[in-house]
Amino acid sequence: MPFADSDGTSLYYERHGSGPAILFVHGSGGHHAAWWQQVAALREEFTVVTVDLRGFGKSDSSMPEFDGQDFPGDVVAVLEAEDLTDVMLVGQSIGSVAALRAGLMRPGRVSSVVLGHSLGGISHPELRELAAADRAEAVKLPVIDRLLTKRFQQERADLTFLFQQMGTFNVARMQDLRNLDTNGPSLQEIQASGVKVVFLAGEKDAVLSVRTVTRAHELLPGSHLEIVPGAPHSMYWETPEPYNAAVARLRRTLTADHSEEAA
């Protein structure tokens, strides 16, 4: 049960398997254990690392408030504690914001960042407007309906209940998180870093539309776009098979791309 230190904050993380590294960064209702379906499926081929950001799971939650500006440093602390290189960071929702910034902070360690159901806090006026319009529609729905499909809730009441229980292990709540999108990176900064960016979205995401994600991909030259048919916002939970397949395919592809460039 290793812990990393991020400027005096103790961060819990786990490392499983071996091979090219994938580090998962959870969203506002998750923690390291939310990735159970990914760890089991991917650890035979890849090194799979999961982390609890400050305020979540087993990490230090004693601070009086939770600033989103600290989360990228938490990811970096784990990268450095394990001395990981050529890492693919995979974020879920707000975890994508932390993942992208961590990648830009350590491009020597991070070769790619997968923005799961998120624009990663990219600073761009058109994307900001599109995302705001998506949020305005999303807030009309009950929270659980934004994250999982109605059909899944009806057919898998057990996994829906477990999904909701995941958040009870966290001290930090979405409403407690400050500065998540403050001072986000520009498209030019991302391009200059050399870090590859993937937009990974579900066709039925009720929080961030396919239209918005596709536009972000169009605006960021060299980025990759993966749309999973029929998948909701929390597809890592509801539809793990296509999600895991997409992550594995991206890790293999981006590893090859990175190796060719290095050669």
PASEBA-1860 file (N, C-alpha, C; in nm, 3 decimals):
! residues 263
1> MPFADSDG> 0.084/-0.119/0.000/0.000/0.000/0.000/0.088/0.124/0.000 ~ 0.142/0.163/-0.114/0.235/0.277/-0.117/0.165/0.412/-0.107 ~ 0.237/0.509/-0.055/0.191/0.647/-0.049/0.299/0.735/-0.112 ~ 0.254/0.839/-0.181/0.346/0.938/-0.237/0.324/1.069/-0.162 ~ 0.427/1.152/-0.162/0.418/1.282/-0.094/0.408/1.394/-0.196 ~ 0.305/1.475/-0.183/0.287/1.591/-0.270/0.287/1.716/-0.185 ~ 0.406/1.775/-0.169/0.421/1.895/-0.087/0.361/1.878/0.052 ~ 0.391/1.764/0.113/0.345/1.739/0.248/0.211/1.668/0.258
9> TSLYYERH> 0.145/1.647/0.146/0.017/1.576/0.144/0.041/1.430/0.107 ~ -0.012/1.339/0.188/0.007/1.196/0.166/-0.099/1.144/0.069 ~ -0.052/1.080/-0.040/-0.141/1.034/-0.145/-0.132/0.883/-0.161 ~ -0.246/0.818/-0.154/-0.251/0.672/-0.170/-0.257/0.637/-0.319 ~ -0.183/0.533/-0.357/-0.191/0.484/-0.494/-0.160/0.335/-0.497 ~ -0.193/0.271/-0.607/-0.164/0.129/-0.626/-0.102/0.108/-0.762 ~ -0.016/0.006/-0.771/0.048/-0.031/-0.898/0.026/-0.179/-0.921 ~ -0.022/-0.213/-1.040/-0.053/-0.351/-1.074/0.006/-0.386/-1.210
17> GSGPAILF> 0.044/-0.512/-1.229/0.086/-0.560/-1.359/0.222/-0.510/-1.402 ~ 0.249/-0.528/-1.532/0.374/-0.481/-1.590/0.354/-0.455/-1.738 ~ 0.443/-0.374/-1.794/0.432/-0.335/-1.934/0.421/-0.184/-1.945 ~ 0.386/-0.132/-2.062/0.368/0.012/-2.080/0.269/0.067/-1.976 ~ 0.299/0.184/-1.924/0.224/0.234/-1.808/0.099/0.313/-1.846 ~ -0.008/0.285/-1.770/-0.132/0.361/-1.776/-0.164/0.406/-1.634 ~ -0.184/0.535/-1.615/-0.222/0.587/-1.483/-0.361/0.648/-1.494 ~ -0.454/0.595/-1.414/-0.593/0.642/-1.416/-0.615/0.748/-1.308
25> VHGSGGHH> -0.686/0.855/-1.347/-0.718/0.965/-1.255/-0.870/0.975/-1.246 ~ -0.923/0.947/-1.129/-1.068/0.938/-1.108/-1.139/1.073/-1.116 ~ -1.272/1.066/-1.121/-1.356/1.185/-1.122/-1.402/1.221/-0.982 ~ -1.502/1.309/-0.973/-1.543/1.364/-0.844/-1.613/1.264/-0.753 ~ -1.666/1.155/-0.809/-1.732/1.057/-0.725/-1.654/0.930/-0.708 ~ -1.529/0.929/-0.753/-1.451/0.806/-0.752/-1.330/0.811/-0.662 ~ -1.249/0.709/-0.673/-1.119/0.696/-0.606/-1.050/0.577/-0.670 ~ -0.941/0.531/-0.613/-0.861/0.428/-0.680/-0.942/0.301/-0.710
33> AAWWQQVA> -1.033/0.263/-0.620/-1.106/0.137/-0.638/-1.214/0.144/-0.746 ~ -1.248/0.264/-0.790/-1.349/0.276/-0.896/-1.302/0.213/-1.026 ~ -1.171/0.192/-1.038/-1.114/0.137/-1.161/-1.100/-0.015/-1.156 ~ -1.175/-0.082/-1.071/-1.160/-0.227/-1.054/-1.177/-0.304/-1.185 ~ -1.268/-0.259/-1.270/-1.291/-0.330/-1.396/-1.180/-0.305/-1.497 ~ -1.107/-0.195/-1.480/-0.995/-0.167/-1.569/-0.868/-0.241/-1.522 ~ -0.843/-0.239/-1.392/-0.724/-0.306/-1.340/-0.725/-0.455/-1.377 ~ -0.838/-0.521/-1.353/-0.847/-0.665/-1.380/-0.828/-0.697/-1.528
41> ALREEFTV> -0.876/-0.608/-1.614/-0.871/-0.635/-1.758/-0.737/-0.598/-1.822 ~ -0.665/-0.504/-1.765/-0.548/-0.448/-1.833/-0.413/-0.486/-1.771 ~ -0.413/-0.538/-1.649/-0.285/-0.558/-1.580/-0.198/-0.668/-1.639 ~ -0.255/-0.757/-1.721/-0.174/-0.862/-1.782/-0.082/-0.807/-1.890 ~ -0.120/-0.695/-1.950/-0.043/-0.639/-2.062/0.025/-0.507/-2.026 ~ -0.030/-0.438/-1.925/0.019/-0.304/-1.894/0.047/-0.288/-1.745 ~ 0.133/-0.192/-1.712/0.144/-0.145/-1.574/0.026/-0.051/-1.551 ~ -0.058/-0.084/-1.455/-0.178/-0.005/-1.429/-0.165/0.060/-1.291
49> VTVDLRGF> -0.170/0.192/-1.289/-0.155/0.268/-1.166/-0.285/0.343/-1.139 ~ -0.334/0.334/-1.017/-0.452/0.410/-0.975/-0.414/0.496/-0.856 ~ -0.479/0.609/-0.840/-0.440/0.705/-0.737/-0.565/0.765/-0.673 ~ -0.553/0.803/-0.547/-0.654/0.883/-0.480/-0.602/1.026/-0.473 ~ -0.668/1.118/-0.540/-0.633/1.259/-0.525/-0.660/1.302/-0.382 ~ -0.599/1.410/-0.339/-0.623/1.460/-0.203/-0.773/1.482/-0.181 ~ -0.821/1.440/-0.064/-0.963/1.453/-0.035/-1.045/1.331/-0.075 ~ -0.981/1.235/-0.141/-1.053/1.118/-0.192/-0.991/0.989/-0.139
57> GKSDSSMP> -1.076/0.887/-0.119/-1.028/0.755/-0.080/-0.939/0.757/0.043 ~ -0.820/0.697/0.029/-0.728/0.682/0.141/-0.625/0.794/0.150 ~ -0.633/0.891/0.061/-0.536/1.002/0.065/-0.573/1.102/0.174 ~ -0.476/1.186/0.208/-0.495/1.289/0.310/-0.616/1.376/0.275 ~ -0.707/1.388/0.369/-0.828/1.469/0.350/-0.843/1.572/0.462 ~ -0.733/1.603/0.530/-0.740/1.689/0.648/-0.739/1.838/0.617 ~ -0.714/1.875/0.491/-0.708/2.017/0.457/-0.846/2.081/0.466 ~ -0.851/2.212/0.500/-0.982/2.278/0.519/-1.060/2.296/0.390
65> EFDGQDFP> -0.992/2.298/0.276/-1.061/2.312/0.148/-0.981/2.239/0.041 ~ -1.046/2.215/-0.072/-0.984/2.136/-0.178/-0.976/2.220/-0.304 ~ -0.853/2.249/-0.344/-0.827/2.335/-0.459/-0.786/2.249/-0.577 ~ -0.862/2.259/-0.686/-0.832/2.181/-0.804/-0.694/2.207/-0.861 ~ -0.636/2.321/-0.827/-0.501/2.352/-0.875/-0.395/2.262/-0.812 ~ -0.431/2.194/-0.703/-0.336/2.104/-0.637/-0.337/1.964/-0.698 ~ -0.443/1.927/-0.768/-0.457/1.791/-0.819/-0.349/1.751/-0.919 ~ -0.310/1.837/-1.012/-0.203/1.795/-1.104/-0.074/1.758/-1.032
73> GDVVAVLE> -0.042/1.831/-0.926/0.077/1.799/-0.849/0.066/1.664/-0.780 ~ -0.057/1.625/-0.746/-0.078/1.493/-0.686/-0.043/1.383/-0.787 ~ -0.085/1.401/-0.911/-0.054/1.304/-1.015/0.097/1.299/-1.040 ~ 0.160/1.415/-1.046/0.304/1.421/-1.067/0.378/1.350/-0.955 ~ 0.331/1.366/-0.831/0.397/1.302/-0.717/0.400/1.150/-0.732 ~ 0.293/1.092/-0.784/0.288/0.947/-0.805/0.380/0.907/-0.921 ~ 0.380/0.985/-1.028/0.470/0.957/-1.140/0.614/0.952/-1.093 ~ 0.651/1.045/-1.008/0.789/1.054/-0.962/0.820/0.950/-0.855
81> AEDLTDVM> 0.722/0.919/-0.771/0.745/0.817/-0.668/0.774/0.681/-0.731 ~ 0.708/0.652/-0.843/0.729/0.525/-0.913/0.829/0.537/-1.027 ~ 0.882/0.657/-1.050/0.979/0.683/-1.157/0.926/0.632/-1.292 ~ 0.804/0.669/-1.324/0.739/0.623/-1.447/0.773/0.714/-1.564 ~ 0.792/0.654/-1.680/0.814/0.729/-1.803/0.727/0.670/-1.914 ~ 0.712/0.745/-2.023/0.627/0.704/-2.135/0.490/0.660/-2.083 ~ 0.431/0.741/-1.997/0.304/0.708/-1.933/0.188/0.764/-2.014 ~ 0.080/0.687/-2.020/-0.046/0.738/-2.071/-0.136/0.767/-1.951
89> LVGQSIGS> -0.168/0.894/-1.931/-0.260/0.933/-1.825/-0.401/0.924/-1.880 ~ -0.492/0.864/-1.803/-0.632/0.852/-1.843/-0.718/0.917/-1.735 ~ -0.782/1.025/-1.770/-0.866/1.094/-1.674/-1.013/1.063/-1.696 ~ -1.092/1.073/-1.589/-1.236/1.060/-1.598/-1.298/1.191/-1.550 ~ -1.368/1.259/-1.639/-1.437/1.383/-1.606/-1.339/1.485/-1.547 ~ -1.359/1.529/-1.422/-1.268/1.630/-1.367/-1.126/1.577/-1.351 ~ -1.111/1.445/-1.344/-0.977/1.387/-1.337/-0.898/1.414/-1.463 ~ -0.968/1.439/-1.574/-0.900/1.471/-1.699/-0.831/1.606/-1.692
97> VAALRAGL> -0.889/1.698/-1.616/-0.827/1.830/-1.600/-0.693/1.815/-1.530 ~ -0.692/1.737/-1.422/-0.567/1.712/-1.350/-0.468/1.636/-1.437 ~ -0.518/1.540/-1.514/-0.429/1.459/-1.598/-0.361/1.543/-1.704 ~ -0.437/1.629/-1.772/-0.377/1.711/-1.877/-0.271/1.805/-1.820 ~ -0.301/1.869/-1.711/-0.204/1.963/-1.652/-0.081/1.889/-1.601 ~ -0.101/1.770/-1.545/0.015/1.691/-1.500/0.102/1.653/-1.619 ~ 0.038/1.617/-1.730/0.115/1.583/-1.850/0.196/1.700/-1.902 ~ 0.138/1.818/-1.896/0.209/1.937/-1.943/0.321/1.976/-1.846
105> MRPGRVSS> 0.304/1.943/-1.719/0.408/1.971/-1.620/0.526/1.876/-1.635 ~ 0.499/1.753/-1.679/0.606/1.652/-1.690/0.600/1.582/-1.827 ~ 0.622/1.654/-1.934/0.618/1.591/-2.067/0.729/1.488/-2.086 ~ 0.832/1.493/-2.004/0.936/1.392/-2.012/0.892/1.259/-1.955 ~ 0.789/1.258/-1.876/0.737/1.135/-1.818/0.606/1.091/-1.885 ~ 0.531/1.185/-1.936/0.398/1.156/-1.992/0.402/1.171/-2.143 ~ 0.369/1.064/-2.213/0.369/1.070/-2.360/0.231/1.101/-2.415 ~ 0.125/1.069/-2.339/-0.009/1.094/-2.388/-0.107/1.111/-2.273
113> VVLGHSLG> -0.215/1.182/-2.303/-0.321/1.205/-2.205/-0.455/1.177/-2.271 ~ -0.534/1.090/-2.209/-0.668/1.060/-2.257/-0.767/1.138/-2.174 ~ -0.840/1.228/-2.238/-0.939/1.310/-2.170/-1.074/1.238/-2.178 ~ -1.108/1.166/-2.073/-1.233/1.092/-2.069/-1.350/1.180/-2.032 ~ -1.442/1.202/-2.126/-1.565/1.278/-2.100/-1.533/1.417/-2.047 ~ -1.438/1.481/-2.107/-1.391/1.611/-2.058/-1.311/1.681/-2.166 ~ -1.308/1.814/-2.156/-1.220/1.893/-2.243/-1.088/1.924/-2.173 ~ -1.071/1.871/-2.052/-0.944/1.885/-1.983/-0.914/2.026/-1.934
121> GISHPELR> -1.017/2.111/-1.929/-0.993/2.248/-1.883/-0.924/2.335/-1.985 ~ -0.922/2.293/-2.112/-0.858/2.372/-2.218/-0.921/2.510/-2.224 ~ -0.837/2.611/-2.230/-0.884/2.749/-2.235/-0.905/2.791/-2.380 ~ -1.032/2.799/-2.420/-1.066/2.841/-2.555/-1.210/2.892/-2.553 ~ -1.234/3.013/-2.605/-1.368/3.073/-2.592/-1.480/2.991/-2.655 ~ -1.458/2.934/-2.770/-1.564/2.855/-2.834/-1.595/2.729/-2.753 ~ -1.491/2.661/-2.706/-1.512/2.539/-2.628/-1.578/2.570/-2.494 ~ -1.542/2.680/-2.435/-1.604/2.721/-2.309/-1.754/2.742/-2.326
129> ELAAADRA> -1.792/2.804/-2.437/-1.933/2.831/-2.466/-2.009/2.701/-2.494 ~ -1.949/2.611/-2.570/-2.014/2.483/-2.599/-2.032/2.399/-2.473 ~ -1.930/2.395/-2.389/-1.938/2.316/-2.266/-2.042/2.374/-2.170 ~ -2.052/2.505/-2.165/-2.152/2.569/-2.079/-2.293/2.534/-2.124 ~ -2.314/2.529/-2.255/-2.445/2.492/-2.308/-2.479/2.346/-2.273 ~ -2.379/2.259/-2.280/-2.399/2.119/-2.242/-2.435/2.108/-2.094 ~ -2.366/2.183/-2.010/-2.393/2.178/-1.865/-2.533/2.228/-1.834 ~ -2.577/2.330/-1.906/-2.710/2.385/-1.883/-2.819/2.281/-1.907
137> EAVKLPVI> -2.795/2.191/-2.002/-2.890/2.083/-2.028/-2.874/1.972/-1.925 ~ -2.750/1.942/-1.887/-2.723/1.831/-1.795/-2.786/1.855/-1.657 ~ -2.782/1.979/-1.610/-2.832/2.006/-1.475/-2.984/1.990/-1.464 ~ -3.050/1.975/-1.574/-3.195/1.951/-1.571/-3.226/1.807/-1.530 ~ -3.125/1.721/-1.536/-3.142/1.579/-1.504/-3.100/1.548/-1.361 ~ -3.157/1.445/-1.299/-3.103/1.397/-1.171/-2.957/1.356/-1.192 ~ -2.875/1.369/-1.090/-2.732/1.344/-1.103/-2.705/1.205/-1.160 ~ -2.773/1.103/-1.108/-2.745/0.967/-1.154/-2.778/0.948/-1.302
145> DRLLTKRF> -2.879/1.022/-1.351/-2.915/1.012/-1.493/-2.814/1.080/-1.584 ~ -2.733/1.167/-1.528/-2.626/1.229/-1.607/-2.510/1.132/-1.628 ~ -2.499/1.035/-1.539/-2.380/0.951/-1.535/-2.401/0.811/-1.592 ~ -2.518/0.753/-1.567/-2.550/0.618/-1.612/-2.683/0.620/-1.688 ~ -2.698/0.528/-1.783/-2.822/0.525/-1.859/-2.935/0.468/-1.773 ~ -3.058/0.503/-1.809/-3.176/0.453/-1.739/-3.182/0.300/-1.747 ~ -3.149/0.248/-1.863/-3.156/0.103/-1.881/-3.061/0.032/-1.785 ~ -2.939/0.083/-1.774/-2.842/0.021/-1.683/-2.892/0.029/-1.539
153> QQERADLT> -2.947/0.143/-1.501/-2.998/0.158/-1.365/-3.107/0.057/-1.334 ~ -3.189/0.027/-1.433/-3.299/-0.067/-1.414/-3.249/-0.211/-1.415 ~ -3.158/-0.243/-1.507/-3.113/-0.381/-1.521/-3.003/-0.419/-1.424 ~ -2.923/-0.322/-1.379/-2.813/-0.350/-1.287/-2.824/-0.260/-1.165 ~ -2.929/-0.285/-1.089/-2.950/-0.205/-0.966/-2.836/-0.226/-0.868 ~ -2.774/-0.346/-0.871/-2.664/-0.374/-0.781/-2.542/-0.288/-0.812 ~ -2.503/-0.282/-0.939/-2.387/-0.202/-0.977/-2.416/-0.052/-0.970 ~ -2.541/-0.015/-0.989/-2.579/0.126/-0.974/-2.564/0.168/-0.828
161> FLFQQMGT> -2.608/0.081/-0.737/-2.594/0.110/-0.595/-2.447/0.119/-0.555 ~ -2.365/0.025/-0.604/-2.222/0.028/-0.573/-2.157/0.155/-0.628 ~ -2.197/0.195/-0.747/-2.146/0.318/-0.808/-2.173/0.437/-0.717 ~ -2.294/0.445/-0.666/-2.329/0.557/-0.578/-2.256/0.550/-0.445 ~ -2.230/0.428/-0.397/-2.160/0.411/-0.270/-2.014/0.451/-0.279 ~ -1.955/0.446/-0.397/-1.814/0.481/-0.413/-1.784/0.619/-0.355 ~ -1.874/0.713/-0.378/-1.851/0.848/-0.332/-1.853/0.865/-0.181 ~ -1.910/0.767/-0.109/-1.919/0.780/0.036/-1.784/0.763/0.105
169> FNVARMQD> -1.682/0.717/0.030/-1.548/0.701/0.086/-1.466/0.829/0.074 ~ -1.524/0.932/0.015/-1.451/1.057/-0.009/-1.496/1.167/0.086 ~ -1.402/1.246/0.131/-1.435/1.365/0.208/-1.471/1.479/0.113 ~ -1.394/1.494/0.005/-1.420/1.600/-0.093/-1.546/1.568/-0.172 ~ -1.624/1.670/-0.199/-1.742/1.659/-0.283/-1.728/1.756/-0.399 ~ -1.803/1.733/-0.505/-1.793/1.819/-0.622/-1.811/1.966/-0.585 ~ -1.906/1.995/-0.499/-1.933/2.134/-0.463/-1.821/2.196/-0.379 ~ -1.730/2.111/-0.327/-1.619/2.161/-0.246/-1.496/2.197/-0.331
177> LRNLDTNG> -1.493/2.153/-0.456/-1.373/2.167/-0.536/-1.366/2.304/-0.601 ~ -1.259/2.376/-0.576/-1.241/2.510/-0.630/-1.140/2.510/-0.745 ~ -1.154/2.607/-0.832/-1.053/2.636/-0.936/-1.023/2.519/-1.028 ~ -1.122/2.438/-1.059/-1.097/2.324/-1.145/-1.051/2.367/-1.284 ~ -1.114/2.472/-1.338/-1.083/2.515/-1.475/-1.004/2.645/-1.480 ~ -0.959/2.693/-1.366/-0.886/2.820/-1.363/-0.751/2.808/-1.433 ~ -0.719/2.907/-1.516/-0.589/2.911/-1.584/-0.559/2.782/-1.662 ~ -0.657/2.738/-1.738/-0.638/2.619/-1.819/-0.540/2.642/-1.932
185> PSLQEIQA> -0.481/2.535/-1.986/-0.383/2.548/-2.094/-0.449/2.588/-2.225 ~ -0.375/2.658/-2.308/-0.424/2.694/-2.441/-0.394/2.581/-2.538 ~ -0.457/2.585/-2.652/-0.429/2.486/-2.757/-0.283/2.492/-2.799 ~ -0.228/2.612/-2.802/-0.088/2.630/-2.842/0.007/2.569/-2.741 ~ -0.025/2.583/-2.613/0.060/2.525/-2.509/0.060/2.372/-2.517 ~ -0.055/2.316/-2.545/-0.064/2.171/-2.557/0.018/2.121/-2.676 ~ 0.003/2.189/-2.789/0.079/2.150/-2.907/0.229/2.159/-2.885 ~ 0.271/2.266/-2.819/0.414/2.288/-2.796/0.475/2.184/-2.703
193> SGVKVVFL> 0.393/2.122/-2.617/0.445/2.027/-2.518/0.490/1.896/-2.581 ~ 0.431/1.861/-2.695/0.461/1.732/-2.756/0.382/1.616/-2.698 ~ 0.300/1.643/-2.597/0.217/1.539/-2.537/0.096/1.513/-2.627 ~ 0.073/1.386/-2.659/-0.041/1.351/-2.743/-0.169/1.356/-2.660 ~ -0.276/1.406/-2.721/-0.404/1.419/-2.651/-0.510/1.339/-2.724 ~ -0.589/1.264/-2.645/-0.700/1.186/-2.698/-0.828/1.233/-2.631 ~ -0.930/1.259/-2.709/-1.063/1.287/-2.656/-1.143/1.157/-2.662 ~ -1.179/1.104/-2.545/-1.253/0.979/-2.536/-1.391/1.009/-2.479
201> AGEKDAVL> -1.495/0.980/-2.558/-1.630/1.018/-2.516/-1.729/0.907/-2.547 ~ -1.840/0.911/-2.475/-1.949/0.818/-2.499/-2.058/0.883/-2.581 ~ -2.116/0.805/-2.670/-2.220/0.857/-2.758/-2.338/0.913/-2.679 ~ -2.367/0.853/-2.562/-2.483/0.894/-2.483/-2.443/0.976/-2.359 ~ -2.329/1.039/-2.364/-2.286/1.124/-2.252/-2.384/1.239/-2.236 ~ -2.447/1.248/-2.118/-2.545/1.353/-2.092/-2.480/1.477/-2.032 ~ -2.350/1.474/-2.008/-2.279/1.587/-1.948/-2.203/1.667/-2.053 ~ -2.138/1.598/-2.145/-2.058/1.661/-2.249/-2.093/1.596/-2.383
209> SVRTVTRA> -2.147/1.675/-2.474/-2.198/1.619/-2.599/-2.086/1.577/-2.694 ~ -2.119/1.483/-2.781/-2.027/1.440/-2.885/-1.990/1.558/-2.975 ~ -2.086/1.645/-2.999/-2.060/1.763/-3.082/-1.950/1.849/-3.023 ~ -1.956/1.871/-2.893/-1.855/1.955/-2.826/-1.718/1.888/-2.829 ~ -1.714/1.759/-2.799/-1.587/1.687/-2.798/-1.526/1.683/-2.939 ~ -1.611/1.662/-3.038/-1.562/1.659/-3.176/-1.504/1.793/-3.216 ~ -1.567/1.900/-3.172/-1.515/2.033/-3.204/-1.379/2.056/-3.137 ~ -1.363/2.009/-3.015/-1.234/2.021/-2.947/-1.126/1.947/-3.025
217> HELLPGSH> -1.158/1.829/-3.072/-1.065/1.751/-3.153/-1.027/1.827/-3.280 ~ -1.124/1.890/-3.344/-1.098/1.965/-3.466/-1.006/2.084/-3.441 ~ -1.018/2.144/-3.324/-0.939/2.262/-3.292/-0.797/2.230/-3.247 ~ -0.773/2.105/-3.206/-0.640/2.067/-3.157/-0.573/1.976/-3.259 ~ -0.489/2.031/-3.346/-0.422/1.950/-3.448/-0.342/1.836/-3.385 ~ -0.351/1.720/-3.448/-0.276/1.604/-3.400/-0.344/1.525/-3.291 ~ -0.458/1.574/-3.243/-0.529/1.502/-3.137/-0.603/1.382/-3.196 ~ -0.640/1.289/-3.109/-0.714/1.170/-3.148/-0.856/1.180/-3.091
225> LEIVPGAP> -0.951/1.117/-3.158/-1.090/1.118/-3.114/-1.143/0.975/-3.111 ~ -1.199/0.935/-2.997/-1.260/0.803/-2.981/-1.402/0.823/-2.927 ~ -1.502/0.785/-3.003/-1.641/0.790/-2.958/-1.691/0.647/-2.943 ~ -1.735/0.611/-2.824/-1.782/0.475/-2.799/-1.934/0.471/-2.813 ~ -1.986/0.395/-2.908/-2.131/0.390/-2.931/-2.209/0.345/-2.808 ~ -2.318/0.415/-2.779/-2.409/0.376/-2.673/-2.359/0.397/-2.532 ~ -2.240/0.454/-2.514/-2.181/0.467/-2.380/-2.219/0.598/-2.314 ~ -2.242/0.597/-2.182/-2.277/0.718/-2.107/-2.153/0.790/-2.053
233> HSMYWETP> -2.175/0.888/-1.968/-2.065/0.966/-1.910/-1.969/0.876/-1.831 ~ -2.023/0.787/-1.752/-1.940/0.697/-1.671/-1.926/0.562/-1.739 ~ -1.878/0.563/-1.863/-1.871/0.437/-1.938/-1.768/0.341/-1.882 ~ -1.667/0.390/-1.813/-1.570/0.300/-1.751/-1.641/0.204/-1.655 ~ -1.755/0.248/-1.601/-1.831/0.167/-1.506/-1.940/0.086/-1.575 ~ -2.018/0.152/-1.661/-2.134/0.087/-1.723/-2.097/-0.003/-1.841 ~ -2.004/0.041/-1.923/-1.965/-0.037/-2.041/-1.813/-0.059/-2.041 ~ -1.763/-0.136/-1.945/-1.617/-0.149/-1.931/-1.549/-0.218/-2.048
241> EPYNAAVA> -1.618/-0.311/-2.113/-1.551/-0.384/-2.222/-1.507/-0.292/-2.335 ~ -1.597/-0.214/-2.396/-1.550/-0.125/-2.503/-1.458/-0.015/-2.451 ~ -1.479/0.029/-2.328/-1.390/0.130/-2.269/-1.249/0.074/-2.255 ~ -1.238/-0.045/-2.197/-1.106/-0.107/-2.179/-1.039/-0.135/-2.312 ~ -1.118/-0.177/-2.410/-1.063/-0.205/-2.543/-1.007/-0.077/-2.605 ~ -1.079/0.034/-2.587/-1.032/0.161/-2.642/-0.904/0.206/-2.573 ~ -0.898/0.193/-2.441/-0.778/0.233/-2.366/-0.659/0.147/-2.408 ~ -0.680/0.017/-2.418/-0.570/-0.073/-2.457/-0.522/-0.041/-2.599
249> RLRRTLTA> -0.615/-0.018/-2.688/-0.578/0.013/-2.827/-0.500/0.144/-2.834 ~ -0.543/0.241/-2.759/-0.473/0.370/-2.758/-0.333/0.356/-2.698 ~ -0.321/0.277/-2.592/-0.190/0.259/-2.530/-0.093/0.192/-2.626 ~ -0.142/0.091/-2.696/-0.056/0.023/-2.794/-0.018/0.117/-2.909 ~ -0.116/0.188/-2.960/-0.095/0.277/-3.074/-0.003/0.393/-3.038 ~ -0.031/0.457/-2.924/0.048/0.575/-2.887/0.188/0.536/-2.842 ~ 0.203/0.416/-2.788/0.337/0.367/-2.756/0.418/0.351/-2.885 ~ 0.352/0.294/-2.987/0.420/0.275/-3.115/0.457/0.409/-3.177
257> DHSEEAA> 0.361/0.503/-3.173/0.388/0.637/-3.227/0.506/0.701/-3.157 ~ 0.505/0.689/-3.024/0.610/0.751/-2.945/0.746/0.688/-2.976 ~ 0.747/0.554/-2.991/0.873/0.484/-3.020/0.928/0.524/-3.155 ~ 0.838/0.537/-3.253/0.882/0.575/-3.388/0.942/0.714/-3.390 ~ 0.881/0.805/-3.311/0.933/0.941/-3.307/1.069/0.944/-3.238 ~ 1.082/0.861/-3.132/1.209/0.858/-3.061/1.321/0.803/-3.148 ~ 1.283/0.707/-3.235/1.382/0.648/-3.324/1.424/0.746/-3.432
END
